[in-house]
Amino acid sequence: MTEYDLIVIGGGPAGMASALSAHRKGVEKILIIERDRELGGILNQCIHSGFGLDTFQEELTGPEYAHRFIKKVFDEKIEYMPNTMVINLDSEEGTVSATVRNISHGEKIITAHAAVLAMGCREKPRGALNIPGSRPAGIFSAGTAQRYVNIEGKLPGNKIVILGSGDIGLIMARRLSLEGAKVECVAEIAPYSGGLRRNIVQCLFDYDIPLLLSHTVTNIHGRKRITGVTIQKVDENFKPINDTDKYYECDTLLLSVGLIPENELTAKTGAEMDPVTRGPKVNDKLMTTVQGVFACGNVLHVHDLVDNVTKEALKAGEYAADYVLYDEYEKKIPWGDAVRPPIPQKEKNTVPEDMDITHQVICVRCPNGCLITADDNMNISGNKCKRGEEYIINELTKPRRSISSTVSNSDPDHPRLPCKTKGDIPKDKIFDVMKEIIHLRHNGKAQPGDLLIENTADTGVDIVATGEV
């Protein structure tokens, strides 16, 4: 039996932030347990930019954001155990006992004075949708497809329909288009998109991908492999409307229909669950109803931004440290009332149908997705920050975009190396840049920022690595 002061279950952004916070408050023996082969969690496959605007005041890709925390974990010599699943978690008076299963060393029991749950969330499966049809190959959750493309370098299909317009679905529509697939449409059952407005613009409209609001898939065709889907318009009660069905030929259907906390292990602890968030109930110190077991990040409730996950996890680490370091903490003070963490109201994002494209743009520089207007004299209004002024001027005269992708890598354990343009490129050069990226074969080690292609496609912009090999 191995003993620690604190165990953190999950090595993604929430787990690493909580471990670092607890360590800086004085907790010495901390163990991060991660089921994947390396730290970083879901961020390792989120190669697109848009992370870190709040935490680091700059726009980073997922691997870059993760790398900054991984480096801190290494620098502070916090112990971590990869390739390990926690299969049971028991809390007894004064200790938390975890049964873990490691790929190399089998099962073992680890004890600690406290634990932080940071296992993240998972996607809703097809079974939650009740779509008629058989069970052909070619149906994936958007996150699974994202891992295939960005981590393993495998294209799930060539002609694709996406159900659900959450951010993962929108981002995968762009990603698959960049890799040469044809995305037929994105269907959304609600009358508005579930993703950020800037993602509607840069992931769909930039690639002429139709967004079908108030539509859903009502039938899946094909037996061995999916051959197509039927999509119908729905009414205000989300019921299909007769005689609105349309057949879309495709070999792949991606489902982007929502996320729920990864709550099986949480429920095993005996913690009370919140029926609204689907995560555990916690008090004002982010402790569950089980003594010494704290929760943060997407296992507590699904967050829109990783920066908000980090903020919450830093607090959870501090509270867990207090519990470990001060014997009287929570033993003389009752657990108190359940406190639901603030959950930002999702905006019902649409793009105005009457938008004047000669004078108006949706800014893609940050999650605000401002609708910015410029008159004939370039008097600008509607932007919430300075970046919007520069953006609308460029968008109306010489539109530019940044590109995130992956290159082939010789390391069999890391067959794809994430990369990005170090700056914006002309919008009409996107596929010229992608052609150079697709043909590049990288050999050897790499760190974020390493030069991969100089002056890609004669744009004056370099391609740099965003991950580590």
Buried (B, 14 or more C-beta within 10 A) or exposed (E): EBEBBBBBBBBBBBBBBBBBBBBBBEBEBBBBBBBBEBBBBBBBBBBBBBBBBBBBEEBBBBBBBBBBBBEBBEEEEBEBBBBBBBEBBBBEEEBBBBBBBBEEEEEBEBBBBBBBBBBBBBBBEBEEBEBEBEEBBBBBBBBBBBBBBBBEBEBBBEBBBBBBBBBBBBBBBBBBBBBEBBBBBBBBBBEBBBBBBBBBBBBBEBBEBEBBBBBBBBBBBBEEEBBBBBBBBBEEEEEBEEEBEEEBEBBBBBBBBBBBBBBEBBEEBEBEBBEEBBBBBBBEBBBBBBBBBBBBBBBBBBBBBBBBBBBBBBBBBBBBBBBBBEEEBBEEEEBEEBEEBEBEEEBEBBBEEEEEEEBBBBBBBBBBBBBBBBEEEEEBEBBEEEBBBEBBBBBBEEBBBBBBBBBBBEBEEBBBBBBBBBEBBBBEBBBBBBEBBBEBEBEEEBEBEBEBBEEBBEBEBBBBBBBBB
